[in-house]
Every structure is written in C-alpha cells, then in structure tokens.
Amino acid sequence: TWRENFENNISGNREIHNSSIIFFREIINILKDNNLKLRIMPKYEKSDKEYLKEISYFNKLLNLKKNNNSIFLNKSQKYDQYKFCDKSKIIISFNSTLAFEMLGAKRKVLFLGSEKKIIEKLGWQSQFLYLPPQIKIENDLKSELNQKLSYLINMHDEEYQKLIKKCVSEYMFFQQEWPHEIIKQKISGYFNFVTYYKS
C-alpha cells in the first residue's frame, strides 16, 4: 500500500509509514527462513505517472542503494492483481479491498492495518472486528509479525479454511443461487409466460 502523502504528518499516514518501515526491516529474514520470496504488487501501472514514485518509496523502505525492479509485479491487464494473489503463498496488506476479496476466496491473508496505533488514529476498528487474531496484527507489529506469519505459512489449507469460515460469512455476501441459475429461471419463466399467452 502506497500513497504519496504517507511520509507526512497527517494523522494516520505517519503511523502506516512507520509500520511499513518496521515491516520491511523484518520481512526479508522471515521469508528467507521459510524459503519464500518477497513480491510487491504496485497500485499503479508502469504507464501511470505515479509509478516511479511508488517504486522508489518501496526501494527506500527496503534500504536498497539502487532500484530493484525484480521484486515488483508488472500489471499489464486490469485483473492481473487477482492472478498474482491466486499464485501467492500468503498475501500481506494493511486493509486493501483486494485483501478482503482474497480472504473471501479462502487465500491466506495477514492484515497489518489492524495494529492498535493505526486503528486508533484512523478509526478502522469495525473493518477488522470479525477477523480471527491469527490473521491480523493487534498490538505491536514487530513482536507479532514473525509468529503470525510463520504460523499462517505453515498452516494446512483445511485448518485455515476452518479458521476463517465464520469471518468470511460476515464480510462476504453469498447468494443462495448462482447468477447463471437465476438467469436460467428468469428465461424459463419468460418462455412459459409466452407459451401460456399464445395458447
């Protein structure tokens, strides 16, 4: 997650920026210990004027002397982000809509925006209310990140799906019938009406 004003002192932005600094200091070694690689999905596409600023921000957080473009996923089509997430072992986000969508798709997600100092500033309490503690940072990012991330990485999919079942039902609205079934019923009803009318 990046916004151009993250580094200023507007309430909430500074807290997210400071948590991002801690996150990137810690994440490399955690992923290395679990034989995983870090990939960052930019908000912007290469053709957008904000793209280079966003890339530069993350490279700065990673303390790289020169830009390392290999860690950034290249979005070339509108829905590429879903493809990238579907292939990911775990998705880490502050509070993006996409992360909640992936939670609904039963992908492993860890939320950082639920950290106490952030939700107190931004009033995000309700957004994370139904999430089990295992998939959200609650009190302190530095002390919780390694434990919760390693726990999720090594958790079996069946166990994870049981863990998130209740919260998914709270965040996601599922119709009792699939859209194609509803359309089929409407078309069928229409033809039945026409047949009856003509007779």
Backbone hydrogen bonds, N-H to C=O, Kabsch-Sander energy under -0.5 kcal/mol:
donor,donor_aa,acceptor,acceptor_aa,energy
6,F,3,R,-1.9
8,N,5,N,-1.6
13,N,10,I,-1.2
14,R,10,I,-1.3
16,I,12,G,-2.0
17,H,13,N,-2.6
18,N,14,R,-2.6
19,S,15,E,-2.1
20,S,16,I,-2.2
21,I,17,H,-1.9
22,I,18,N,-1.8
23,F,19,S,-2.8
24,F,20,S,-2.4
25,R,21,I,-1.5
26,E,22,I,-1.8
27,I,23,F,-2.8
28,I,24,F,-0.6
30,I,26,E,-1.5
31,L,27,I,-2.7
32,K,28,I,-2.2
33,D,29,N,-2.2
34,N,30,I,-0.9
35,N,32,K,-1.4
36,L,31,L,-2.9
40,I,71,I,-3.3
48,D,45,E,-2.0
51,Y,48,D,-1.2
54,E,50,E,-2.2
55,I,51,Y,-2.5
56,S,52,L,-2.4
57,Y,53,K,-2.1
58,F,54,E,-1.9
59,N,55,I,-2.3
60,K,56,S,-2.0
61,L,57,Y,-2.0
62,L,58,F,-2.0
63,N,60,K,-1.2
64,L,59,N,-2.5
69,N,67,N,-0.7
71,I,68,N,-1.1
72,F,69,N,-1.3
73,L,40,I,-2.7
75,K,73,L,-0.8
76,S,74,N,-0.7
80,D,77,Q,-1.6
82,Y,79,Y,-1.0
83,K,79,Y,-1.0
84,F,80,D,-2.6
85,C,81,Q,-2.3
86,D,82,Y,-2.2
87,K,83,K,-1.2
88,S,85,C,-1.2
91,I,108,K,-2.6
93,S,110,L,-2.2
100,F,96,S,-1.5
101,E,97,T,-2.2
102,M,98,L,-2.4
103,L,99,A,-1.9
104,G,100,F,-2.0
105,A,101,E,-1.2
106,K,103,L,-1.7
107,R,102,M,-2.9
110,L,91,I,-2.7
111,F,135,I,-2.4
112,L,93,S,-3.0
113,G,93,S,-0.5
113,G,94,F,-1.5
115,E,112,L,-1.7
116,K,138,E,-2.1
118,I,115,E,-1.3
119,I,115,E,-2.2
120,E,116,K,-1.9
121,K,117,K,-0.7
122,L,118,I,-2.6
123,G,119,I,-1.8
124,W,119,I,-0.5
127,Q,124,W,-1.0
128,F,124,W,-0.9
128,F,125,Q,-0.8
129,L,126,S,-0.7
131,L,128,F,-1.1
135,I,132,P,-1.9
136,K,133,P,-1.2
137,I,111,F,-2.5
144,E,140,D,-1.6
145,L,141,L,-2.5
148,K,144,E,-2.5
149,L,145,L,-2.6
150,S,146,N,-2.2
151,Y,147,Q,-2.0
152,L,148,K,-2.1
153,I,149,L,-2.5
154,N,150,S,-1.9
155,M,151,Y,-0.6
155,M,152,L,-0.8
160,Y,156,H,-2.3
161,Q,157,D,-2.6
162,K,158,E,-1.6
163,L,159,E,-1.9
164,I,160,Y,-2.1
165,K,161,Q,-0.8
168,V,164,I,-2.7
169,S,165,K,-1.5
170,E,166,K,-1.0
171,Y,167,C,-2.2
172,M,168,V,-2.7
174,F,172,M,-0.7
181,E,178,W,-0.8
182,I,178,W,-1.8
183,I,179,P,-2.5
184,K,180,H,-2.0
185,Q,181,E,-2.1
186,K,182,I,-2.2
187,I,183,I,-2.6
188,S,184,K,-2.7
189,G,185,Q,-2.6
190,Y,186,K,-2.0
191,F,187,I,-2.3
192,N,188,S,-2.2
193,F,189,G,-1.9
194,V,190,Y,-2.4
195,T,191,F,-2.7
196,Y,192,N,-2.2
197,Y,193,F,-2.6
198,K,194,V,-2.5
199,S,195,T,-1.7
